[in-house]
Amino acid sequence: MSNQLAVPIDHLVINVLKKMDIAHDTFKHLGFTMTPRGRHTMGSINHLMILEKDYIELIGLPVDGTVLRDELLGNPIGIDGIVFQSSNAEETYKTLSKRKQSLLPVQSFSRPVDLDGKKVDASFKTVRFTPGQFPAGRIYFCQHFTPELVWRKEWQTHANGAQAIAGFLVVSKQPKKDAEQYCKVSGGKVIKGKNGEYRILGEHYALVFISQSAYEQCYGPLVCDHHGRASFFGVIALKTTSLEAVRKVLGASDSSLSGVRWRDAANRIAIQVPGFNTLLEFVETDLV
């Protein structure tokens, strides 16, 4: 990969707190194939929407009174994190430390996966930043030791045609400053777009930084609630095999989803996911 490109995205995270059952059904009705529920050794629970090389994670908290992750409790429901790929967590830690980034110790954890009646552990290491550096949410790096337990063909086909993460939108009071801060983490370079936005390009995706006014102008009533933050994650853009597949799912979901709002215009479909402060946008081409 060119050193002019940002590192690949591993996955994006949506925090659903204690509403996991509802979240699972909501995203399923929106045409996603959901993995079985996982439970991390740290106490959180999840469902994944596995794409070709990356994925979206619904992360939440159990309702059985067990240990809860404070980092999730302290954040609102909605798009919560961007996770970059790491092939070696310790080396990533060293690289980011040299860039004067403030980091937490490398963290190891796992979750059991049930395959054909057998329990096996999906294991990971992550490199996380000390809290408070990124007002929009959590940013970290993830090394997979068992990718074959995550990227499985039975989970990678979706009724809405979702294939890959095409873009991630950060809404900010200082878009250029935020873009420069993220660039120190992701690599690549900051480019000013033709509409005044700032972009960091990966091989198949774009991180896009815009102002609140530009965000509202683009998405109108579909925008996410910023919850008083100076910056926040505003859109997850997904590449689909066909916008017609998305339209078909939305038509079939009318009786299954209450409160869903969506807009079909300019060769893209934007969907505000009801109850989860999440805006998805489906496109047929890369945003880079």
C-alpha positions in Angstrom: 0.0 0.0 0.0 1.3 3.5 -0.8 2.4 5.6 2.1 0.0 8.2 0.8 -2.9 6.0 1.9 -4.3 5.4 5.3 -4.1 2.0 6.9 -7.1 -0.3 6.3 -10.2 -0.2 8.4 -10.8 -3.4 10.4 -14.3 -2.5 11.6 -16.7 0.2 12.7 -18.6 0.1 16.0 -22.1 1.0 17.0 -22.8 1.2 20.7 -26.3 -0.2 21.5 -25.9 -0.3 25.3 -28.5 -2.7 26.8 -30.8 -2.7 23.7 -29.0 -5.5 21.9 -32.1 -7.6 21.2 -33.8 -4.7 19.5 -30.6 -3.7 17.7 -30.2 -7.2 16.3 -33.7 -7.4 14.9 -33.5 -3.8 13.5 -30.3 -4.4 11.5 -31.6 -7.8 10.4 -34.7 -6.2 9.0 -32.5 -3.7 7.2 -31.0 -6.6 5.2 -27.9 -7.6 7.2 -26.9 -11.2 8.0 -26.1 -11.1 11.7 -23.6 -13.4 13.4 -24.6 -15.3 16.5 -24.3 -13.3 19.7 -20.7 -13.2 21.1 -19.6 -12.4 24.6 -16.2 -10.9 25.3 -14.0 -11.8 28.2 -14.2 -8.1 29.1 -18.0 -8.4 29.7 -19.5 -6.9 26.6 -21.7 -8.7 24.0 -21.8 -8.2 20.2 -23.2 -9.1 16.9 -21.3 -8.6 13.7 -22.2 -7.7 10.1 -19.3 -9.3 8.2 -18.3 -7.8 4.8 -15.6 -8.8 2.4 -12.6 -7.5 4.3 -14.1 -5.5 7.1 -17.2 -5.4 9.2 -19.6 -3.5 11.4 -19.9 -4.4 15.1 -23.0 -3.9 17.3 -21.5 -3.8 20.8 -23.6 -3.7 23.9 -24.0 -4.7 27.5 -25.6 -7.8 29.0 -28.8 -7.4 31.1 -27.9 -10.2 33.5 -26.1 -8.0 36.0 -22.6 -9.2 35.2 -19.4 -7.0 34.8 -20.0 -4.0 32.6 -17.5 -2.1 30.5 -17.3 1.5 31.7 -16.1 2.7 28.3 -19.4 1.7 26.8 -21.6 3.0 29.7 -19.9 6.4 29.3 -20.8 6.8 25.7 -24.3 7.4 24.1 -26.1 5.0 21.8 -24.9 5.4 18.2 -21.8 5.2 16.0 -19.1 4.8 18.6 -15.8 3.8 17.1 -13.5 3.3 14.2 -11.0 0.4 14.4 -8.0 0.2 12.1 -6.2 -3.0 11.2 -3.0 -4.1 12.9 -0.8 -7.1 11.9 1.2 -6.8 15.1 -0.3 -4.9 18.1 3.1 -4.4 19.8 4.6 -2.9 16.7 1.6 -0.7 16.3 2.0 0.5 19.9 5.7 1.3 19.2 4.8 3.2 16.0 2.1 5.3 17.6 4.3 6.0 20.6 6.9 7.4 18.3 4.3 9.7 17.0 3.7 11.0 20.5 0.3 9.4 20.9 -0.9 8.7 24.4 -1.8 5.1 24.7 -3.2 2.5 27.1 -1.3 -0.8 27.5 -1.9 -3.4 24.7 -5.0 -5.4 25.6 -5.6 -9.1 24.9 -9.1 -10.6 25.0 -11.3 -13.3 23.3 -14.8 -14.4 22.8 -16.2 -17.9 22.3 -17.6 -18.8 18.9 -19.9 -21.8 18.4 -19.1 -23.6 15.1 -20.8 -26.8 14.3 -21.5 -27.4 18.0 -18.0 -26.8 19.1 -16.8 -23.9 21.1 -13.6 -22.2 19.9 -12.1 -18.8 20.9 -11.8 -15.9 18.6 -8.8 -13.9 20.0 -7.6 -10.4 19.6 -5.1 -7.8 20.7 -6.0 -4.1 20.6 -4.1 -0.8 20.9 -6.2 1.9 22.4 -5.8 5.6 23.1 -6.2 7.2 26.5 -9.7 8.5 27.0 -10.6 12.1 26.0 -8.3 12.5 23.0 -11.1 12.1 20.3 -14.4 13.6 21.4 -16.3 11.8 18.5 -15.7 8.4 20.1 -13.3 5.5 20.4 -10.4 4.9 18.0 -8.2 1.9 18.2 -6.3 -0.8 16.3 -7.1 -4.5 16.3 -5.0 -7.5 15.6 -6.9 -10.7 14.8 -5.3 -14.0 15.7 -8.2 -16.1 14.4 -9.6 -14.2 11.3 -11.0 -17.5 10.0 -13.5 -17.4 12.9 -14.7 -13.9 11.9 -14.7 -13.7 8.0 -16.8 -16.8 7.2 -18.7 -17.1 4.0 -22.0 -17.9 5.6 -22.0 -14.5 7.3 -20.8 -12.4 4.3 -23.9 -12.3 2.1 -26.5 -9.7 2.9 -29.9 -9.0 1.4 -29.1 -5.3 1.1 -26.0 -6.2 -1.0 -23.5 -4.7 1.5 -19.9 -5.5 0.5 -17.5 -3.1 2.1 -17.0 0.0 4.2 -16.8 2.8 1.6 -16.5 5.8 4.0 -16.8 7.2 7.5 -17.9 10.7 8.1 -16.7 12.8 11.1 -18.7 16.0 11.9 -16.6 18.6 13.6 -16.5 22.2 14.7 -12.9 22.2 13.3 -12.9 19.7 10.4 -9.3 20.5 9.3 -7.9 20.2 12.8 -9.7 16.9 13.4 -8.5 15.5 10.0 -4.9 16.3 10.9 -5.3 14.6 14.3 -6.8 11.5 12.7 -4.1 11.5 10.0 -1.4 11.1 12.7 -3.1 7.9 13.7 -4.2 6.4 10.4 -1.4 7.6 8.2 -2.0 8.9 4.7 -2.5 12.6 4.1 -5.2 15.2 4.4 -6.7 16.4 1.2 -9.2 19.3 0.8 -12.2 18.2 -1.2 -14.1 20.2 -3.8 -17.0 21.0 -1.4 -14.8 22.3 1.4 -14.6 18.9 3.2 -11.3 17.3 4.3 -10.5 13.7 3.3 -8.0 11.0 4.3 -8.0 8.2 1.7 -7.5 4.5 2.3 -7.2 2.0 -0.5 -11.0 1.4 -0.7 -12.4 4.0 1.7 -12.4 7.6 2.6 -12.5 9.4 6.0 -14.4 12.6 5.5 -14.5 15.6 7.9 -17.2 18.2 7.5 -18.8 21.0 9.6 -22.2 20.6 11.3 -23.8 23.0 8.9 -22.5 21.1 5.9 -23.7 17.8 7.5 -27.2 19.2 8.1 -27.3 20.6 4.5 -26.4 17.2 3.1 -28.6 15.0 5.2 -31.4 17.2 6.6 -33.8 15.4 9.0 -31.7 12.2 8.9 -28.7 13.6 10.8 -27.5 12.0 14.0 -27.7 13.7 17.5 -24.3 15.1 18.5 -25.1 14.9 22.2 -23.2 18.1 22.8 -19.9 16.9 21.5 -17.5 19.1 19.6 -17.2 16.3 17.0 -19.1 13.1 16.4 -19.4 10.2 13.9 -22.1 11.1 11.5 -22.3 8.5 8.7 -21.2 5.0 7.9 -21.1 4.6 4.1 -21.3 1.1 2.7 -20.6 -0.1 -0.8 -23.5 -2.3 -2.1 -23.8 -4.6 -5.1 -27.0 -2.9 -6.0 -29.1 0.0 -4.7 -32.1 -1.9 -6.0 -31.3 -4.5 -3.4 -31.5 -1.8 -0.7 -34.8 -0.5 -2.1 -36.2 -4.0 -2.0 -35.2 -4.5 1.6 -36.7 -1.1 2.6 -39.9 -2.0 0.9 -40.1 -5.3 2.6 -39.3 -3.7 6.0 -42.1 -1.2 6.1 -44.2 -3.5 8.2 -41.2 -4.6 10.3 -39.6 -1.3 11.2 -41.4 1.6 12.8 -39.8 5.0 12.5 -37.3 4.2 9.8 -36.5 7.3 7.7 -34.6 7.1 4.4 -33.8 9.1 1.3 -33.1 7.8 -2.1 -31.3 10.5 -4.2 -28.1 11.2 -6.1 -27.2 7.5 -6.7 -27.2 6.8 -2.9 -29.6 5.8 -0.3 -29.3 7.2 3.3 -31.1 5.5 6.2 -31.5 6.8 9.7 -31.7 3.6 11.8 -34.6 4.1 14.3 -33.6 4.1 17.9 -29.9 3.8 17.4 -28.7 7.3 16.3 -27.0 5.8 13.3 -27.0 7.0 9.7 -26.1 4.5 7.0 -25.5 5.5 3.4 -25.4 2.9 0.6 -23.5 3.6 -2.6 -22.5 1.5 -5.6 -19.0 2.9 -6.0 -16.0 3.6 -3.8 -15.9 7.1 -2.3 -12.2 7.4 -2.9 
